[in-house]
Amino acid sequence: MKRRALIPYLLLAPGFVLLAAFTHWPTILSFWSSLFTTARGRRPSVFVGGENYAAALSDPIVLKVLWNSALYAAVTIPASIALAFVMALWVNDRLPGRGFARLAYFTPTILPMVAAANIWLFFYTPGFGLLDQVLGLFGIPSTNWLGSDQSALWAVMVVAVWKEAGFFMIFYLAAFQAVPPSLGEAARLEGCGRWGYVRRVLIPLVAPTTLFIAVNALINAFRVVDHIFILTGGGPNNATNLLLFHIYETGFKFWDTAGAATLTMILLAILGALAAVQFFLLERRTHYR
């Protein structure tokens, strides 16, 4: 009996080992590194406690990066979720060419982010890019979408929403297909219109899926590197410099490992706080039965 009781733990042990080796232990090392200065040549690292955190949070570039990351998350998360919901509603109906529409919506998801960023780099190219060519037909002058402080971050957001919405659509589509058709029929008999059925029946029933998608969208919003690297490199004037990209630059471009570790811990603290808000507040409004 005791041996049988150990079987579940033995089956979970490989996962625990991998999680501890590649998640928990690196996190502990990052926190420890953030308490020291970066070793330079013959100059060893020195324990400084929380000075790295104070320096990071008083750095205007870091504050700019944090604001960019907050704005990026605040726009891309609800936009991608709302677009995925609408697309799933559309392709869940019995419309002609439904399979082609599903394929078209999902295609951006299977593209590597580097490839997608290069496609949009062509779209945004001033003068002869696709976007300027189309707008030029209506007499709108050429715009340097990625070279302007006012438009660069919004242009990057468009790429992210375009890339992620199709992926989230698949989860909503699966959730819609799990809803019993009898509920829709009952709603129609009660005189409930299309929007009333979606608002009062469908949205509450797919709330667990929405919570799952929201958590994934939150993680995606803070692990942005690929298309920033291709499209803007964090410019112009740090207008598109996001937190994970800034961590990459700090650690591997400027070789400030202590600074990168400090920013990493700030990122983990932000993600932990937001995840707690999502689970403890949104979970109360989520019904699984």
N, C-alpha and C positions, 0 to 999 in steps of 0.2 A: 504493500500500500504506500509506504514512504517513497519507494522508487518511482511509482506511478505519479506521485505528487510532484516529483522533481522534473518530470518530462516537459511540462510547459515552460519551465524556467530554462531548461537546456535548449529548447527550440528558440527561445527568445534571446539566448546568450549571444549568438553572432551579431544580431542587430544591436544589442546593448554595447558590445565591444566596438563595433564600427561607429556608433553614435558617440561613445566616449572618446575614441581615438581621433575622430575627424571633426567633432563639434565641441564637446565640452573641454577637452584638453587644450585645443587651440584658443578657445575663449579665455581660459585661465592664463595661458601664456601671453595673450594680447593684453589682458588687464595688468599683468605683472610688468610687461614691457612699457606700458603707458605711464608707469611710475618712475621711469628712469629717462635720462637723456640718451640721445643717439650717440653711439661710439663713433669717433672720427679719427681714423689713423691710429696714432699712438695714444690718443686721449680716450680713456675708458669711459663707459657710461656711469652716470652718477645718479643716485637716488634723489628725486625731487618731489616725491609725493604727488600732490594734486596740482602742481604748477603747470604741467602740460595741459590740464583741463582748463585752468584759468586763462592760459595763453591762447588756447584754441577758441574759447568762447568770447574772447575780447578781440580776436582777429577779424577785421572787416571782411576779408575774403571768405572766411568760414561762415560768418553771419549771412553773407550774400548767398553762399552755397545752401545753407539751411533754409533760407527763404525760397530759393529756387526749387528745392526738393519738396517743401511744403506745398507750394503752388502747383508743382507738377503732379503730386499725389492727389491734391484736392480737385484737380480738373480731370485727370486721366481715369481715376478709379470710378467715379460715378458715370462718366461719359462712356467708358467701355462697357460697364454693366448695363446701362440703359440701352445702348446700341445692341448689345448681345441679346437682351430681352426682346426688343422689337424684331430683330432678325429671326429669332427663334419662333416668335409668334407668326411671322410671315411664312416661313418655310414649313411650319407645322400644319398649315391649312392645306386642303386639297386643291392646289392650284397647278395649272399646266407648267411643265418644266421645273417641278419642285426639286427633283434630284440635281438638276443643273444649278439651280439657285443655291442649294446647300453646298455644292462643290465650290461655287464661286465665292461664297462667304467664308468657307473654311480654307481656301487656298493660301491666303496670306500667312496663316498659322504654320504651314509646313515649310515656309521659306526661312532659311537662317536669317537672323537679324542683320548680319552684315550684308547679305544680298538685298534684303528689303531696304536697308539704309542707302545702298548704292542706287537702287531704283528711284527712291525719293530724292536722292541727290540730283539725279537727272531732272526730275520734275521741278525742283526748286532752282535750277541753274538760271541765273538772270539772262534775259535776252532770248535764248533759244531753248530753254526748258519747256516741258509740256505745259506747265501751269501758266507761264507767261505767254506762250503761244495761244492758248485758249482765251485768256483774259484780253490779249491784244485784239481779238476779233470784236470785242465790245469797246475798244478804244481805251482800255485801262493801261497805263504806262507800265514799263518793266519795273519789277521790284526785286531787291536783293533780300529774299525771305530769310536766309540764314546769316546774312551779314549785318542785320539791324538788331540793335538791342531790344527794340519793341516787339519784333516779330519772331526772332530766332527760337525762343523757348516754346512759343505757341506752335511753330512749325514742327518742332521735335515732338510735341504732344500729339499732333495729328498722326504722325508715323506710329507712335505707340498705340494709340486707340485703334488705328487701322489694323495693326498687327495682332492685337490681343482680342478684339471683339469676336472674331470668328471662333477662337478657342473657347471662350466663355459661352458662346452660342450653343456648342455641343452639349454642355451640361444642362442648360435650360431646355434644350430640345428633348433630352432624355427625361427631364423632370415633367415636361408637358405631356409626354406620351405615357407617363405613369399615372396621370390623373384620369380617373374613371370617366368615360363619356357620359355616363348617367348624370353626373353633376351638371354638365352643360345643358343636358336636356331638361333637367329639373329647373335650372335657372331660367331657361327660355319659357317654360310653362308658367313660372312665377312673374313673367313680364320683365325679366332682367335683360337689358341690352348687352351689346358686345363689350362696351367699356365697363359696365357694371359687373359683368361676369369676370373680367380680367381683374378689376380692382377688389372685388369682394370675395372672390373664390380662388382665382388662379394665383394671385400674388401671395396670399397667406399660405397656400398649399406648397409653393416652391420656396418658402422662406429658408428652409435648411440649405437648399442649393444656393440661394443668394448669399447666405453667410459663408458658405464654402468658397464661392467665387470672390467675395469681398476680401477674404483672408489672402487668397492667391493674388488678387489684384494689388493688395497692399504690399506684399512681398515683391512683386514685379516692379512696383513704382519706386522701390528703394534699391533695386539691384540693376540700375541702368548704367551700362558702360558701352555696349557695342555700338549702338547707333549714334551716341554722343561722340565716340571716337571717330566715326566715319563722317558724320554730317558737319560737326562744328569744332570738335576738339575742345569743347568747353567754352569757346568764345561766342560772340565777340565781347570782350571786356567782362568775362566770366558770366555772361548772361544765360548760358546753358550749362554751366558747371554744376553738376549734381553731386550728392554726397559720396556715393560709391566711386564715381569717376575721380573726385578730388582725393579720395583715399588712395586710389591707384596711382595718381600723379605724385602724391606726397611720398608714398613708399617706394615706387619704382622709377620715378623720374627725378625726384629731388633727393632720394635716398635718406629720407627722414623716417626711419622705422618707428621711433617713439611717437612722432606726430601721427603717423598712420595708425598705430595701435590705439592712440587716444581717440581719433576720429571713429575708429571701428567700434570702440566701446560706446561712444555717443550714439552711433547708428543702432547698436543693439539695444540701448536704453530706449530709444525712440520706438523701435519696432515692438519691444516688450510692452511699453505703455499703450501703444495703439492696439496691439493684440488684446490686451486686457480690457480695453474699452469695448472692442468688438465683441468679445466673448461674454463679458459680464453685463453689458447693456443690451446688445442685440440678441443675445441668447434668450433673454426673458421674453422677447416677442417672437421667438421661433418655436413653432410647434412641429413635432416630428410624427404626430399621429392625427 
